[in-house]
Amino acid sequence: MNTTALKAMVAESEKNLQSYRLTLAQDQYIEMSNLTGYGSSNQVRALTFGAGAFNLTGTAAKMVIESLSQPIGQEENATAAAAKVYILNDTIYTRADGNWTSLTLPLPREHLENPGPARPIGRADE
């Protein structure tokens, strides 16, 4: 099968797609260099895992992401973070650091003219 035929097959198959799920796993090594002339650098290992589900026939989605950042040689200084994101109709709900926040998705023109702030909606007991 050539590339053109594969592209056509994928395009045809997605016409009837109603929902999909995904998983994410990343293992990154990052080197950050100080460019102010001191020549120091830091290395960090970042592990990220996530899962999501998306409904394409309505406006609904869920994504959960967890990450762990470990400075190389200083693993005891690791930092963990987690977030949940839900989209229902025109609202995004995000949970990070135990706090839920909602943000209404405006029409593009409305957003350009008046980008309102995010609204906290409470603290989770999880």
Secondary structure, DSSP 8 states (H G I E B T S, - for coil): --HHHHHHHHHHHGGG--EEEEEEEEEEEEEEE-TTTT--EEEEEEEEEEEEEEETTTTEEEEEEEEEEEETT-GGG-EEEEEEEEEETTEEEEEETTEEEEEE---HHHHHH-----EEEEE---
